[in-house]
Amino acid sequence: QGNRLPPGPVPAGSFIGYEAGGTAYLRWGKAIDIGVVRYQLKRGTVAQTHAEAPIIEVVDALTYQDKLAPVGTWRYWIDSLDRLDQLLAHRGHSAWTS
C-alpha cells in the first residue's frame, strides 16, 4: 500500500519544550517513516483535545519557536505529514506554563 498508509509519528518521548522569555521552544525527533516531509503543530488549553486545538504552524524542521503563545498553561501537539498531506497524530503532547 506504500504511500497510502498514514505516516509514522515522531519517536515517543522526543517531543519536548520549555518556555523562556515569553517564547515556547519546541523540539522533537525525526519521524521514523521516510515519507514524512513536514510537521504540523497545534497549541491548545489544558482543557482542549487534539481535535479542538488550532493549528499554529506547519514546518519542515525539527524545532519551532512559538513567540505568540499568550501567558498561561498550554498543550502542544505534533503531527507528522507525508507528501500526500496525510497526517498521523503524535501519541503524546507537551504542556507547560508561559
N, C-alpha and C positions, 0 to 999 in steps of 0.2 A: 504494500500500500504506500510505501515511501512517503512522499510529500503530503499525502492526505492525512497522515496522522498528526495530532497536535504536537507542538514542540515540547521538549523536556524542560523541567523547571531549573532554576538556579540551584546549586548544591544546598542541601539542608544545613541550616545554621550559618550560611555565609552572608546573609542579608543583615547588615548591621548599620548602626548610625549613632550619631551623637549631635548635640547642639552646642554651638559656641558663638558668642557674639550675635545672637539672633538668627543665625543660619543653621539649618539642619544639614549635616554632612552624611550622605548615604554611600555605601559601597557593598558590592556583592561579588560572588564568584561567577565565572563564566558558566553558562548552562552547558551540560554535558552534550546535548544534541548539537550536531554540526550545522543543522539548518537554522539555528537561532541567529537572527541578524539584528534584532532590536529588543529593548526592554521598555515596558510600559509601567510608569509609576503612578500610584494613587495615594492620596492623603485624605484621611477622614478622622472624625472624632472617635473617642474610645467607644462610643455607643453605636457607631456605624459599622456595617458589614462591608466586606469587599465589594459586593454588588452595589451598595449605596454610595460608596466613596467615589468622588470625581477623579478623573484622570488629570494629573498635573503636568506630565511630560512624557514624551517617548524619546529615548536616547539609544545610541549605538555604543556607548561607553560602559564601563563597569563602575562608574561613580557618578554622583549627582549632588549638586548643592542647591537646596531649596531655600532661597533667600526671601521668599514671600510667605512663609508659614507664620500665621498670627501667633501671638502669645497664647500658650495653653498646652494641653497634652494631646498629642496626635498619634495616629497609627499610620504607618506607611505599608503599602503592599507593592510587590513587584511581579510582573507577568512577563514571560518570555514570548516573543513574537517571531514567527518564521517569515520566510519570503512571501508566503501566501496570506500574511496577516492573520494567521491562526494564532490563538493565544492559549496559554496554559497558566492558570493562576498558581503562584507560589503557595506552598502549603502553610507558610507562616507569615509573620509580619514583625515589624519593629515599632515600638512605641516609646515615647519619652516626652518630657515637658520642655518647651522652649520659652 
